[in-house]
Amino acid sequence: MVAEILEAYGHIGRSRQYVGMIGAPAPIAPVAIAEYLDRFPSVICREEFDAAIFALDDEFRRRWDEQQEEARAESEGKGRPRKR
């Protein structure tokens, strides 16, 4: 069951849209899940399937935000003169 959900997330994530100047990942739309399930039916309850996909997506976007913050902090740190 876990493998099926992870594989589905990989497929569904390909339809993700990106927004803004930095290309922030937008949340996966419910229609993307519905389109996936139309092509690849699952025995997993739809509510559980949706919850798992959205939880994976939330984690992906949270980590993406953290990476952006780290990169921003690193680039700001490089521009400042070092204290002696």
MARDREN-869332 format. One record per residue: residue number from 1; x, y, z of N, C-alpha, C in turn. Coordinates in nm, 2 decimals, m for minus. Layout:
N
<NUM; <X; Y; Z>; <X; Y; Z>; <X; Y; Z>>
...
***
This chain:
84
<1; <0.08; m0.12; 0.00>; <0.00; 0.00; 0.00>; <0.09; 0.13; 0.00>>
<2; <0.19; 0.13; 0.08>; <0.28; 0.24; 0.08>; <0.35; 0.26; m0.05>>
<3; <0.39; 0.16; m0.11>; <0.46; 0.17; m0.24>; <0.36; 0.23; m0.35>>
<4; <0.23; 0.18; m0.34>; <0.14; 0.23; m0.43>; <0.12; 0.38; m0.42>>
<5; <0.11; 0.43; m0.29>; <0.09; 0.57; m0.27>; <0.21; 0.65; m0.31>>
<6; <0.33; 0.60; m0.28>; <0.45; 0.67; m0.32>; <0.46; 0.68; m0.47>>
<7; <0.43; 0.57; m0.54>; <0.43; 0.57; m0.69>; <0.33; 0.67; m0.74>>
<8; <0.21; 0.67; m0.68>; <0.11; 0.77; m0.72>; <0.15; 0.91; m0.70>>
<9; <0.21; 0.94; m0.59>; <0.26; 1.07; m0.56>; <0.36; 1.12; m0.67>>
<10; <0.45; 1.03; m0.71>; <0.55; 1.06; m0.81>; <0.48; 1.10; m0.94>>
<11; <0.38; 1.02; m0.98>; <0.31; 1.05; m1.10>; <0.23; 1.18; m1.09>>
<12; <0.16; 1.20; m0.98>; <0.07; 1.31; m0.96>; <0.16; 1.44; m0.95>>
<13; <0.27; 1.43; m0.88>; <0.36; 1.55; m0.87>; <0.41; 1.60; m1.00>>
<14; <0.41; 1.52; m1.10>; <0.45; 1.57; m1.23>; <0.36; 1.68; m1.29>>
<15; <0.24; 1.68; m1.24>; <0.14; 1.78; m1.29>; <0.14; 1.91; m1.21>>
<16; <0.23; 1.91; m1.12>; <0.24; 2.03; m1.03>; <0.27; 2.16; m1.11>>
<17; <0.21; 2.26; m1.06>; <0.23; 2.40; m1.12>; <0.33; 2.47; m1.02>>
<18; <0.40; 2.56; m1.08>; <0.49; 2.65; m1.00>; <0.45; 2.79; m1.01>>
<19; <0.46; 2.87; m0.91>; <0.41; 3.01; m0.91>; <0.52; 3.10; m0.86>>
<20; <0.50; 3.23; m0.90>; <0.59; 3.33; m0.85>; <0.72; 3.34; m0.93>>
<21; <0.80; 3.44; m0.89>; <0.92; 3.47; m0.96>; <1.03; 3.36; m0.92>>
<22; <1.02; 3.30; m0.81>; <1.12; 3.19; m0.77>; <1.07; 3.05; m0.81>>
<23; <0.95; 3.04; m0.86>; <0.90; 2.91; m0.90>; <0.86; 2.82; m0.78>>
<24; <0.79; 2.88; m0.69>; <0.75; 2.80; m0.57>; <0.65; 2.70; m0.61>>
<25; <0.66; 2.58; m0.56>; <0.57; 2.47; m0.59>; <0.43; 2.50; m0.53>>
<26; <0.33; 2.50; m0.62>; <0.19; 2.51; m0.57>; <0.14; 2.38; m0.52>>
<27; <0.04; 2.38; m0.43>; <m0.01; 2.25; m0.38>; <m0.07; 2.17; m0.49>>
<28; <m0.06; 2.04; m0.48>; <m0.12; 1.95; m0.58>; <m0.28; 1.97; m0.57>>
<29; <m0.33; 1.99; m0.69>; <m0.48; 2.01; m0.70>; <m0.55; 1.88; m0.69>>
<30; <m0.67; 1.88; m0.63>; <m0.75; 1.76; m0.62>; <m0.78; 1.70; m0.75>>
<31; <m0.79; 1.78; m0.85>; <m0.82; 1.73; m0.99>; <m0.71; 1.64; m1.04>>
<32; <m0.59; 1.67; m1.00>; <m0.47; 1.59; m1.04>; <m0.48; 1.45; m0.99>>
<33; <m0.53; 1.44; m0.86>; <m0.55; 1.31; m0.80>; <m0.66; 1.24; m0.87>>
<34; <m0.77; 1.31; m0.90>; <m0.88; 1.24; m0.97>; <m0.84; 1.19; m1.11>>
<35; <m0.76; 1.27; m1.18>; <m0.72; 1.23; m1.31>; <m0.63; 1.11; m1.30>>
<36; <m0.54; 1.10; m1.20>; <m0.46; 0.99; m1.18>; <m0.54; 0.86; m1.15>>
<37; <m0.64; 0.88; m1.06>; <m0.72; 0.76; m1.02>; <m0.81; 0.72; m1.14>>
<38; <m0.85; 0.81; m1.23>; <m0.92; 0.77; m1.35>; <m0.84; 0.67; m1.44>>
<39; <m0.71; 0.70; m1.44>; <m0.62; 0.62; m1.52>; <m0.57; 0.49; m1.45>>
<40; <m0.55; 0.51; m1.32>; <m0.49; 0.40; m1.24>; <m0.58; 0.38; m1.12>>
<41; <m0.69; 0.31; m1.13>; <m0.78; 0.29; m1.01>; <m0.70; 0.22; m0.90>>
<42; <m0.75; 0.25; m0.78>; <m0.69; 0.20; m0.66>; <m0.79; 0.13; m0.57>>
<43; <m0.75; 0.03; m0.49>; <m0.84; m0.03; m0.39>; <m0.83; 0.05; m0.26>>
<44; <m0.74; 0.15; m0.25>; <m0.73; 0.23; m0.13>; <m0.85; 0.32; m0.13>>
<45; <m0.91; 0.34; m0.01>; <m1.02; 0.43; 0.01>; <m0.98; 0.57; m0.04>>
<46; <m1.07; 0.64; m0.11>; <m1.03; 0.77; m0.17>; <m0.99; 0.87; m0.07>>
<47; <m1.06; 0.87; 0.05>; <m1.03; 0.97; 0.15>; <m0.89; 0.95; 0.21>>
<48; <m0.85; 0.82; 0.23>; <m0.72; 0.79; 0.28>; <m0.61; 0.82; 0.17>>
<49; <m0.65; 0.79; 0.05>; <m0.56; 0.81; m0.06>; <m0.53; 0.96; m0.07>>
<50; <m0.63; 1.04; m0.07>; <m0.62; 1.19; m0.08>; <m0.53; 1.24; 0.04>>
<51; <m0.57; 1.19; 0.16>; <m0.50; 1.24; 0.28>; <m0.35; 1.21; 0.27>>
<52; <m0.31; 1.09; 0.22>; <m0.17; 1.05; 0.21>; <m0.10; 1.14; 0.10>>
<53; <m0.16; 1.16; m0.01>; <m0.10; 1.24; m0.11>; <m0.08; 1.38; m0.06>>
<54; <m0.18; 1.44; 0.00>; <m0.17; 1.58; 0.05>; <m0.07; 1.59; 0.16>>
<55; <m0.06; 1.49; 0.25>; <0.05; 1.49; 0.35>; <0.19; 1.48; 0.29>>
<56; <0.21; 1.40; 0.19>; <0.34; 1.40; 0.12>; <0.37; 1.53; 0.05>>
<57; <0.27; 1.59; m0.01>; <0.28; 1.72; m0.07>; <0.32; 1.83; 0.03>>
<58; <0.25; 1.83; 0.14>; <0.28; 1.93; 0.24>; <0.42; 1.92; 0.29>>
<59; <0.47; 1.79; 0.31>; <0.61; 1.77; 0.35>; <0.70; 1.82; 0.24>>
<60; <0.68; 1.79; 0.12>; <0.76; 1.83; 0.01>; <0.77; 1.98; 0.01>>
<61; <0.66; 2.05; 0.02>; <0.66; 2.20; 0.01>; <0.72; 2.26; 0.13>>
<62; <0.71; 2.20; 0.25>; <0.77; 2.24; 0.37>; <0.93; 2.24; 0.36>>
<63; <0.97; 2.12; 0.31>; <1.12; 2.11; 0.29>; <1.17; 2.21; 0.18>>
<64; <1.09; 2.23; 0.08>; <1.13; 2.33; m0.03>; <1.15; 2.46; 0.04>>
<65; <1.05; 2.50; 0.12>; <1.06; 2.63; 0.19>; <1.18; 2.64; 0.28>>
<66; <1.21; 2.54; 0.35>; <1.33; 2.53; 0.43>; <1.46; 2.55; 0.35>>
<67; <1.47; 2.48; 0.24>; <1.58; 2.50; 0.15>; <1.60; 2.64; 0.10>>
<68; <1.49; 2.70; 0.07>; <1.49; 2.84; 0.02>; <1.54; 2.93; 0.13>>
<69; <1.49; 2.91; 0.25>; <1.53; 2.99; 0.36>; <1.68; 2.98; 0.39>>
<70; <1.73; 2.85; 0.38>; <1.87; 2.83; 0.40>; <1.96; 2.90; 0.29>>
<71; <1.91; 2.88; 0.17>; <1.99; 2.94; 0.06>; <1.99; 3.10; 0.07>>
<72; <1.87; 3.15; 0.11>; <1.86; 3.30; 0.13>; <1.96; 3.34; 0.24>>
<73; <1.96; 3.27; 0.35>; <2.04; 3.31; 0.46>; <2.19; 3.30; 0.42>>
<74; <2.22; 3.20; 0.35>; <2.36; 3.18; 0.30>; <2.40; 3.29; 0.21>>
<75; <2.32; 3.33; 0.12>; <2.35; 3.43; 0.02>; <2.36; 3.57; 0.09>>
<76; <2.28; 3.59; 0.19>; <2.29; 3.72; 0.27>; <2.41; 3.72; 0.35>>
<77; <2.45; 3.61; 0.40>; <2.58; 3.60; 0.48>; <2.70; 3.62; 0.40>>
<78; <2.70; 3.58; 0.28>; <2.82; 3.60; 0.19>; <2.83; 3.75; 0.15>>
<79; <2.73; 3.83; 0.15>; <2.74; 3.97; 0.12>; <2.78; 4.06; 0.23>>
<80; <2.79; 4.01; 0.35>; <2.82; 4.09; 0.47>; <2.97; 4.08; 0.49>>
<81; <3.03; 4.19; 0.53>; <3.18; 4.19; 0.57>; <3.19; 4.11; 0.70>>
<82; <3.30; 4.04; 0.71>; <3.33; 3.95; 0.83>; <3.38; 4.04; 0.94>>
<83; <3.34; 4.01; 1.06>; <3.38; 4.08; 1.18>; <3.51; 4.02; 1.22>>
<84; <3.60; 4.10; 1.27>; <3.73; 4.05; 1.32>; <3.74; 4.08; 1.47>>
***
